Amino acid sequence: MKKLFFLILISTISFRLIAQDKIPYMTKSLSGESVKSTEVETSGGSISVTGVNSAAETKVEVYVWSNRGRDDLSKEEIEKRLQQYDLSVTVSNNKLTAIAKPKHREMDWDKGLSISFKVFVLKNVSTDLSTSGGSISLTNLTGDQKFRTSGGSLHVDNLGGKVNGRTSGGSIHVENSRDDIDLETSGGSIDARNCNGNIQLNTSGGSLSLKDLKGNIRAATSGGSVNGRNISGELITETSGGGIHLSDLACSLDASTSAGSIDIEMKELGKYIKVSNSGGSIDLKIPKGKGVDLDLSGGRIKTDQLGNFDGKIEDDSLYGKLNGGGVPVRVRSSSGRISLAFN
């Protein structure tokens, strides 16, 4: 009986969430406006901006629910509570401005509101977005995008241009985007897929997942692991505490960790390879038959049979030219095993 009641309760809550998401408190059409930039600010709700193909589809939707959760509030109760907020949606000089914030800091937060915006504009519109706690989502836009949240997640899909996003604690998901991408979180994980250009990703504590990336890529975490696949161009990645696992690489590479193991498989060589760690093992696989300058040292070294090698091999170091030399391959481990193999 308790299980049945729980299922009914969850179904009821889900229905309320869906219903509230589908029915905005207020909608403002932008079809008669020329919007080139967008500024959105809210104190606690989420923000989403979506690029559309036609001016007839442009609009702003405002969603309002209780600050204590998405419990049902009557329209009368919402309007009463909204008297304690500045809420406006305006267009002036080709700029859309949507603002929701409390009028007074000393207001009763138990009776506060969470106010979210869903914005639909033409694709070539720049944005400046901020929220104190909700998530931010941007889809199908080109131009300059600047956005920040104090605690929510960031979702980026199909953006082009200059993309700059910050969150103080949420996760980041970016895909199908290009040009100039700079995203940072103070504690969440980062998942980047199918992107190209100048890409900079930073997290102070979460893991990094990098798939199908091309360009100049900088990805760092202070504590999580790094996992990547199918990357070309240049990849510089580091972690202060997790392992690094990369495969199907065709790039210049600089990978380092202070504590975990490293496992790397290259399908093509770039201009250089630099790999280092302070405590775990290192497994590196590179294409066979290529000219490389090998410089390996630190831990016990294990390697496939080296043909056409001119250099010096010892238990904890290997230095010399393979197949006449060429791409520099530098590997350092403080105490773990180093394994070099060829595919």
C-alpha positions as a Markdown table, in Angstrom:
| # | Residue | x | y | z |
|---|---|---|---|---|
| 1 | Met | 0.0 | 0.0 | 0.0 |
| 2 | Lys | 2.8 | 2.3 | 0.9 |
| 3 | Lys | 4.5 | 1.5 | -2.4 |
| 4 | Leu | 1.3 | 2.3 | -4.3 |
| 5 | Phe | 0.9 | 5.6 | -2.5 |
| 6 | Phe | 4.5 | 6.5 | -3.3 |
| 7 | Leu | 4.0 | 5.8 | -7.0 |
| 8 | Ile | 0.8 | 7.9 | -7.1 |
| 9 | Leu | 2.6 | 10.7 | -5.3 |
| 10 | Ile | 5.5 | 10.6 | -7.8 |
| 11 | Ser | 3.1 | 10.5 | -10.7 |
| 12 | Thr | 1.2 | 13.5 | -9.3 |
| 13 | Ile | 4.4 | 15.5 | -8.8 |
| 14 | Ser | 5.6 | 14.6 | -12.3 |
| 15 | Phe | 2.3 | 15.7 | -13.8 |
| 16 | Arg | 2.5 | 19.0 | -12.0 |
| 17 | Leu | 6.1 | 19.6 | -13.2 |
| 18 | Ile | 5.1 | 18.9 | -16.8 |
| 19 | Ala | 2.0 | 21.0 | -16.6 |
| 20 | Gln | 3.9 | 24.0 | -15.1 |
| 21 | Asp | 6.6 | 23.7 | -17.7 |
| 22 | Lys | 4.1 | 23.6 | -20.6 |
| 23 | Ile | 2.0 | 26.6 | -19.4 |
| 24 | Pro | 4.0 | 29.8 | -18.9 |
| 25 | Tyr | 2.8 | 32.4 | -16.5 |
| 26 | Met | 3.4 | 35.0 | -19.2 |
| 27 | Thr | 4.4 | 35.1 | -22.9 |
| 28 | Lys | 5.7 | 38.1 | -24.8 |
| 29 | Ser | 5.9 | 37.9 | -28.6 |
| 30 | Leu | 8.9 | 39.4 | -30.3 |
| 31 | Ser | 7.7 | 38.9 | -33.9 |
| 32 | Gly | 7.5 | 42.7 | -34.4 |
| 33 | Glu | 10.9 | 43.5 | -32.9 |
| 34 | Ser | 14.4 | 43.6 | -34.2 |
| 35 | Val | 16.5 | 41.8 | -31.6 |
| 36 | Lys | 20.3 | 41.7 | -32.0 |
| 37 | Ser | 21.3 | 41.1 | -28.3 |
| 38 | Thr | 19.8 | 39.6 | -25.3 |
| 39 | Glu | 20.3 | 40.2 | -21.5 |
| 40 | Val | 18.5 | 37.9 | -19.1 |
| 41 | Glu | 18.9 | 38.0 | -15.3 |
| 42 | Thr | 17.0 | 36.1 | -12.6 |
| 43 | Ser | 17.8 | 35.5 | -8.9 |
| 44 | Gly | 16.9 | 31.8 | -8.7 |
| 45 | Gly | 15.3 | 30.3 | -11.8 |
| 46 | Ser | 16.7 | 28.8 | -14.9 |
| 47 | Ile | 17.4 | 30.4 | -18.3 |
| 48 | Ser | 17.2 | 28.9 | -21.8 |
| 49 | Val | 17.8 | 30.7 | -25.1 |
| 50 | Thr | 17.1 | 28.9 | -28.4 |
| 51 | Gly | 17.8 | 30.2 | -31.9 |
| 52 | Val | 14.9 | 29.8 | -34.3 |
| 53 | Asn | 14.5 | 30.2 | -38.0 |
| 54 | Ser | 11.7 | 32.7 | -38.3 |
| 55 | Ala | 10.8 | 36.0 | -36.6 |
| 56 | Ala | 7.3 | 34.7 | -36.2 |
| 57 | Glu | 8.7 | 32.1 | -33.7 |
| 58 | Thr | 10.5 | 34.7 | -31.5 |
| 59 | Lys | 9.1 | 35.1 | -28.0 |
| 60 | Val | 9.9 | 35.1 | -24.3 |
| 61 | Glu | 8.1 | 32.8 | -21.9 |
| 62 | Val | 8.1 | 33.4 | -18.1 |
| 63 | Tyr | 7.6 | 30.5 | -15.7 |
| 64 | Val | 6.9 | 31.1 | -12.0 |
| 65 | Trp | 6.6 | 28.7 | -9.1 |
| 66 | Ser | 7.2 | 28.6 | -5.4 |
| 67 | Asn | 10.8 | 29.1 | -4.1 |
| 68 | Arg | 10.2 | 26.1 | -1.8 |
| 69 | Gly | 9.6 | 23.7 | -4.8 |
| 70 | Arg | 7.3 | 23.6 | -7.7 |
| 71 | Asp | 4.1 | 23.2 | -5.7 |
| 72 | Asp | 0.9 | 24.6 | -7.2 |
| 73 | Leu | 0.2 | 28.3 | -6.6 |
| 74 | Ser | -2.9 | 30.1 | -7.7 |
| 75 | Lys | -2.5 | 32.9 | -10.1 |
| 76 | Glu | -3.8 | 35.2 | -7.4 |
| 77 | Glu | -1.1 | 34.0 | -5.0 |
| 78 | Ile | 1.6 | 34.4 | -7.7 |
| 79 | Glu | 0.6 | 37.9 | -8.5 |
| 80 | Lys | 0.5 | 38.8 | -4.8 |
| 81 | Arg | 4.1 | 37.5 | -4.3 |
| 82 | Leu | 5.3 | 39.1 | -7.5 |
| 83 | Gln | 4.6 | 42.5 | -5.9 |
| 84 | Gln | 7.9 | 41.8 | -4.0 |
| 85 | Tyr | 9.8 | 41.5 | -7.3 |
| 86 | Asp | 11.0 | 43.6 | -10.2 |
| 87 | Leu | 9.9 | 41.6 | -13.3 |
| 88 | Ser | 10.2 | 43.1 | -16.8 |
| 89 | Val | 10.6 | 42.0 | -20.4 |
| 90 | Thr | 11.4 | 44.9 | -22.7 |
| 91 | Val | 13.0 | 45.6 | -26.1 |
| 92 | Ser | 14.9 | 48.8 | -26.7 |
| 93 | Asn | 17.6 | 49.7 | -29.3 |
| 94 | Asn | 17.6 | 46.1 | -30.7 |
| 95 | Lys | 18.3 | 44.7 | -27.2 |
| 96 | Leu | 16.0 | 42.3 | -25.4 |
| 97 | Thr | 16.1 | 42.7 | -21.6 |
| 98 | Ala | 14.4 | 40.2 | -19.3 |
| 99 | Ile | 14.9 | 40.8 | -15.5 |
| 100 | Ala | 13.5 | 39.1 | -12.4 |
| 101 | Lys | 14.9 | 40.0 | -9.0 |
| 102 | Pro | 13.6 | 40.7 | -5.5 |
| 103 | Lys | 12.9 | 44.4 | -4.6 |
| 104 | His | 14.2 | 43.9 | -1.0 |
| 105 | Arg | 16.9 | 41.6 | 0.4 |
| 106 | Glu | 15.1 | 41.2 | 3.7 |
| 107 | Met | 12.0 | 39.6 | 2.0 |
| 108 | Asp | 10.5 | 36.3 | 3.4 |
| 109 | Trp | 12.2 | 33.6 | 1.3 |
| 110 | Asp | 9.7 | 31.0 | 2.4 |
| 111 | Lys | 7.2 | 32.9 | 0.3 |
| 112 | Gly | 9.7 | 33.6 | -2.4 |
| 113 | Leu | 9.4 | 32.7 | -6.1 |
| 114 | Ser | 11.6 | 31.0 | -8.6 |
| 115 | Ile | 11.3 | 32.8 | -11.9 |
| 116 | Ser | 12.6 | 31.2 | -15.1 |
| 117 | Phe | 12.9 | 32.5 | -18.7 |
| 118 | Lys | 12.7 | 30.6 | -22.0 |
| 119 | Val | 13.8 | 32.9 | -24.8 |
| 120 | Phe | 13.3 | 32.2 | -28.5 |
| 121 | Val | 15.3 | 34.5 | -30.8 |
| 122 | Leu | 16.9 | 34.4 | -34.3 |
| 123 | Lys | 20.1 | 32.5 | -34.4 |
| 124 | Asn | 22.6 | 35.4 | -34.9 |
| 125 | Val | 21.8 | 37.0 | -31.5 |
| 126 | Ser | 24.4 | 37.6 | -28.8 |
| 127 | Thr | 23.5 | 36.9 | -25.1 |
| 128 | Asp | 24.5 | 38.0 | -21.6 |
| 129 | Leu | 22.8 | 35.7 | -19.1 |
| 130 | Ser | 23.0 | 35.3 | -15.3 |
| 131 | Thr | 21.2 | 33.4 | -12.5 |
| 132 | Ser | 21.9 | 32.9 | -8.9 |
| 133 | Gly | 21.0 | 29.2 | -8.8 |
| 134 | Gly | 19.3 | 27.8 | -11.8 |
| 135 | Ser | 20.7 | 26.0 | -14.9 |
| 136 | Ile | 21.4 | 27.8 | -18.2 |
| 137 | Ser | 20.8 | 26.3 | -21.6 |
| 138 | Leu | 21.8 | 27.7 | -25.0 |
| 139 | Thr | 20.9 | 26.0 | -28.3 |
| 140 | Asn | 21.3 | 26.9 | -32.0 |
| 141 | Leu | 23.0 | 30.3 | -31.8 |
| 142 | Thr | 25.9 | 32.2 | -33.4 |
| 143 | Gly | 27.7 | 35.3 | -32.1 |
| 144 | Asp | 29.0 | 36.2 | -28.6 |
| 145 | Gln | 27.5 | 34.2 | -25.7 |
| 146 | Lys | 28.3 | 35.1 | -22.1 |
| 147 | Phe | 26.5 | 33.2 | -19.3 |
| 148 | Arg | 27.0 | 32.4 | -15.6 |
| 149 | Thr | 25.2 | 30.7 | -12.8 |
| 150 | Ser | 26.1 | 30.4 | -9.1 |
| 151 | Gly | 25.1 | 26.8 | -8.8 |
| 152 | Gly | 23.2 | 25.3 | -11.7 |
| 153 | Ser | 24.4 | 23.3 | -14.7 |
| 154 | Leu | 25.3 | 24.6 | -18.2 |
| 155 | His | 24.0 | 23.0 | -21.4 |
| 156 | Val | 25.4 | 24.1 | -24.7 |
| 157 | Asp | 24.4 | 22.7 | -28.1 |
| 158 | Asn | 25.1 | 23.9 | -31.6 |
| 159 | Leu | 26.7 | 27.2 | -30.8 |
| 160 | Gly | 29.1 | 29.1 | -33.0 |
| 161 | Gly | 31.2 | 32.2 | -32.3 |
| 162 | Lys | 32.6 | 33.2 | -28.9 |
| 163 | Val | 31.2 | 31.1 | -26.1 |
| 164 | Asn | 32.0 | 32.0 | -22.5 |
| 165 | Gly | 30.2 | 30.2 | -19.6 |
| 166 | Arg | 30.8 | 29.8 | -15.9 |
| 167 | Thr | 29.1 | 27.9 | -13.0 |
| 168 | Ser | 30.2 | 27.8 | -9.4 |
| 169 | Gly | 29.1 | 24.2 | -8.8 |
| 170 | Gly | 27.1 | 22.6 | -11.6 |
| 171 | Ser | 28.1 | 20.3 | -14.4 |
| 172 | Ile | 28.7 | 21.3 | -18.0 |
| 173 | His | 27.6 | 19.6 | -21.2 |
| 174 | Val | 28.7 | 21.0 | -24.5 |
| 175 | Glu | 28.2 | 19.4 | -28.0 |
| 176 | Asn | 28.0 | 20.2 | -31.7 |
| 177 | Ser | 29.7 | 23.6 | -31.1 |
| 178 | Arg | 32.6 | 25.4 | -32.7 |
| 179 | Asp | 34.9 | 28.4 | -33.0 |
| 180 | Asp | 35.9 | 29.8 | -29.5 |
| 181 | Ile | 34.7 | 27.8 | -26.5 |
| 182 | Asp | 35.6 | 28.7 | -22.9 |
| 183 | Leu | 33.7 | 26.9 | -20.1 |
| 184 | Glu | 34.5 | 26.5 | -16.4 |
| 185 | Thr | 32.9 | 25.0 | -13.3 |
| 186 | Ser | 34.1 | 25.1 | -9.7 |
| 187 | Gly | 33.0 | 21.6 | -8.9 |
| 188 | Gly | 31.0 | 19.7 | -11.5 |
| 189 | Ser | 32.0 | 17.4 | -14.3 |
| 190 | Ile | 32.4 | 18.4 | -17.9 |
| 191 | Asp | 31.2 | 16.4 | -20.9 |
| 192 | Ala | 32.3 | 17.7 | -24.3 |
| 193 | Arg | 31.3 | 16.1 | -27.6 |
| 194 | Asn | 31.6 | 16.8 | -31.3 |
| 195 | Cys | 33.1 | 20.2 | -31.1 |
| 196 | Asn | 35.9 | 22.0 | -33.0 |
| 197 | Gly | 37.9 | 25.2 | -32.6 |
| 198 | Asn | 39.7 | 26.8 | -29.7 |
| 199 | Ile | 38.3 | 24.8 | -26.7 |
| 200 | Gln | 39.1 | 25.6 | -23.1 |
| 201 | Leu | 37.5 | 23.5 | -20.3 |
| 202 | Asn | 38.2 | 23.7 | -16.6 |
| 203 | Thr | 36.8 | 22.2 | -13.5 |
| 204 | Ser | 38.0 | 22.4 | -9.9 |
| 205 | Gly | 36.8 | 19.0 | -8.9 |
| 206 | Gly | 34.8 | 17.0 | -11.5 |
| 207 | Ser | 35.8 | 14.6 | -14.2 |
| 208 | Leu | 36.4 | 15.4 | -17.9 |
| 209 | Ser | 34.8 | 13.4 | -20.8 |
| 210 | Leu | 36.2 | 14.4 | -24.2 |
| 211 | Lys | 34.8 | 12.8 | -27.4 |
| 212 | Asp | 35.1 | 13.7 | -31.1 |
| 213 | Leu | 36.9 | 17.0 | -30.6 |
| 214 | Lys | 39.1 | 18.8 | -33.1 |
| 215 | Gly | 41.2 | 21.9 | -32.7 |
| 216 | Asn | 43.3 | 23.5 | -29.9 |
| 217 | Ile | 42.0 | 21.9 | -26.8 |
| 218 | Arg | 42.9 | 22.8 | -23.2 |
| 219 | Ala | 41.1 | 20.6 | -20.5 |
| 220 | Ala | 42.0 | 20.6 | -16.8 |
| 221 | Thr | 40.6 | 19.3 | -13.6 |
| 222 | Ser | 41.9 | 19.6 | -10.0 |
| 223 | Gly | 40.6 | 16.3 | -8.9 |
| 224 | Gly | 38.7 | 14.1 | -11.3 |
| 225 | Ser | 39.6 | 11.7 | -14.1 |
| 226 | Val | 40.1 | 12.5 | -17.8 |
| 227 | Asn | 38.6 | 10.3 | -20.4 |
| 228 | Gly | 38.9 | 11.0 | -24.1 |
| 229 | Arg | 38.4 | 9.5 | -27.6 |
| 230 | Asn | 38.8 | 10.6 | -31.2 |
| 231 | Ile | 40.7 | 13.8 | -30.7 |
| 232 | Ser | 42.7 | 15.6 | -33.4 |
| 233 | Gly | 44.7 | 18.9 | -33.4 |
| 234 | Glu | 46.4 | 19.6 | -30.1 |
| 235 | Leu | 45.3 | 18.4 | -26.6 |
| 236 | Ile | 46.8 | 19.7 | -23.4 |
| 237 | Thr | 45.1 | 18.1 | -20.4 |
| 238 | Glu | 46.0 | 17.7 | -16.7 |
| 239 | Thr | 44.5 | 16.5 | -13.5 |
| 240 | Ser | 45.7 | 16.8 | -9.9 |
| 241 | Gly | 44.3 | 13.6 | -8.7 |
| 242 | Gly | 42.6 | 11.3 | -11.2 |
| 243 | Gly | 43.7 | 8.9 | -14.0 |
| 244 | Ile | 43.9 | 9.8 | -17.7 |
| 245 | His | 42.6 | 7.4 | -20.3 |
| 246 | Leu | 42.8 | 8.5 | -24.0 |
| 247 | Ser | 42.3 | 6.6 | -27.2 |
| 248 | Asp | 42.0 | 7.1 | -30.9 |
| 249 | Leu | 44.1 | 10.2 | -30.8 |
| 250 | Ala | 45.5 | 12.0 | -33.8 |
| 251 | Cys | 47.0 | 15.1 | -32.2 |
| 252 | Ser | 49.9 | 16.7 | -30.5 |
| 253 | Leu | 49.6 | 15.7 | -26.8 |
| 254 | Asp | 50.6 | 17.0 | -23.4 |
| 255 | Ala | 49.0 | 14.9 | -20.6 |
| 256 | Ser | 49.8 | 14.9 | -16.9 |
| 257 | Thr | 48.4 | 13.8 | -13.5 |
| 258 | Ser | 49.8 | 14.1 | -10.0 |
| 259 | Ala | 48.4 | 10.8 | -8.7 |
| 260 | Gly | 46.6 | 8.5 | -11.1 |
| 261 | Ser | 47.6 | 6.1 | -13.9 |
| 262 | Ile | 47.8 | 7.1 | -17.6 |
| 263 | Asp | 46.7 | 5.0 | -20.6 |
| 264 | Ile | 47.1 | 6.5 | -24.0 |
| 265 | Glu | 46.6 | 5.1 | -27.5 |
| 266 | Met | 47.6 | 7.2 | -30.6 |
| 267 | Lys | 46.4 | 6.4 | -34.1 |
| 268 | Glu | 48.4 | 9.2 | -35.6 |
| 269 | Leu | 51.3 | 11.3 | -34.3 |
| 270 | Gly | 51.1 | 15.1 | -34.0 |
| 271 | Lys | 54.0 | 17.4 | -33.5 |
| 272 | Tyr | 54.9 | 16.1 | -30.1 |
| 273 | Ile | 54.0 | 13.8 | -27.2 |
| 274 | Lys | 54.5 | 14.7 | -23.5 |
| 275 | Val | 53.2 | 12.4 | -20.8 |
| 276 | Ser | 54.0 | 12.6 | -17.0 |
| 277 | Asn | 52.7 | 11.5 | -13.6 |
| 278 | Ser | 53.8 | 11.4 | -10.1 |
| 279 | Gly | 52.6 | 8.1 | -8.8 |
| 280 | Gly | 50.8 | 5.7 | -11.2 |
| 281 | Ser | 51.8 | 3.6 | -14.2 |
| 282 | Ile | 52.0 | 4.9 | -17.8 |
| 283 | Asp | 50.9 | 2.9 | -20.8 |
| 284 | Leu | 51.6 | 4.5 | -24.2 |
| 285 | Lys | 50.8 | 3.0 | -27.6 |
| 286 | Ile | 52.0 | 4.8 | -30.8 |
| 287 | Pro | 51.9 | 3.9 | -34.5 |
| 288 | Lys | 54.7 | 1.5 | -35.6 |
| 289 | Gly | 57.2 | 2.4 | -38.2 |
| 290 | Lys | 57.2 | 6.1 | -37.5 |
| 291 | Gly | 60.3 | 8.2 | -36.8 |
| 292 | Val | 60.4 | 9.4 | -33.2 |
| 293 | Asp | 62.9 | 10.8 | -30.7 |
| 294 | Leu | 62.3 | 8.7 | -27.5 |
| 295 | Asp | 63.0 | 10.2 | -24.0 |
| 296 | Leu | 61.5 | 8.0 | -21.3 |
| 297 | Ser | 62.6 | 7.9 | -17.7 |
| 298 | Gly | 61.5 | 7.6 | -14.1 |
| 299 | Gly | 60.0 | 4.1 | -13.5 |
| 300 | Arg | 60.7 | 0.6 | -14.7 |
| 301 | Ile | 60.5 | 0.6 | -18.5 |
| 302 | Lys | 58.9 | -2.1 | -20.6 |
| 303 | Thr | 58.7 | -1.8 | -24.4 |
| 304 | Asp | 58.1 | -3.9 | -27.5 |
| 305 | Gln | 61.2 | -4.9 | -29.4 |
| 306 | Leu | 62.7 | -1.9 | -30.9 |
| 307 | Gly | 64.0 | -2.2 | -34.5 |
| 308 | Asn | 66.1 | 0.4 | -36.2 |
| 309 | Phe | 66.8 | 2.1 | -32.8 |
| 310 | Asp | 69.9 | 4.2 | -32.1 |
| 311 | Gly | 70.2 | 5.1 | -28.4 |
| 312 | Lys | 70.5 | 3.9 | -24.9 |
| 313 | Ile | 68.2 | 1.5 | -22.9 |
| 314 | Glu | 68.4 | 1.0 | -19.1 |
| 315 | Asp | 66.0 | -0.3 | -16.5 |
| 316 | Asp | 64.6 | 3.1 | -15.7 |
| 317 | Ser | 65.4 | 5.1 | -18.8 |
| 318 | Leu | 65.3 | 5.0 | -22.6 |
| 319 | Tyr | 66.8 | 7.6 | -24.9 |
| 320 | Gly | 67.4 | 7.7 | -28.6 |
| 321 | Lys | 66.1 | 7.8 | -32.1 |
| 322 | Leu | 63.7 | 5.2 | -33.6 |
| 323 | Asn | 63.4 | 4.9 | -37.4 |
| 324 | Gly | 65.8 | 7.8 | -37.9 |
| 325 | Gly | 64.1 | 10.1 | -35.3 |
| 326 | Gly | 61.4 | 12.7 | -35.8 |
| 327 | Val | 58.5 | 13.5 | -33.4 |
| 328 | Pro | 59.7 | 14.0 | -29.8 |
| 329 | Val | 58.1 | 11.6 | -27.3 |
| 330 | Arg | 58.9 | 12.5 | -23.7 |
| 331 | Val | 57.5 | 10.3 | -20.9 |
| 332 | Arg | 58.2 | 10.9 | -17.2 |
| 333 | Ser | 57.0 | 8.8 | -14.2 |
| 334 | Ser | 58.2 | 9.4 | -10.6 |
| 335 | Ser | 57.8 | 5.8 | -9.5 |
| 336 | Gly | 55.4 | 3.8 | -11.6 |
| 337 | Arg | 56.0 | 1.5 | -14.6 |
| 338 | Ile | 56.3 | 2.9 | -18.1 |
| 339 | Ser | 55.1 | 0.7 | -21.0 |
| 340 | Leu | 55.7 | 1.7 | -24.6 |
| 341 | Ala | 54.0 | -0.4 | -27.3 |
| 342 | Phe | 53.2 | 0.0 | -31.1 |
| 343 | Asn | 50.0 | -0.5 | -33.0 |
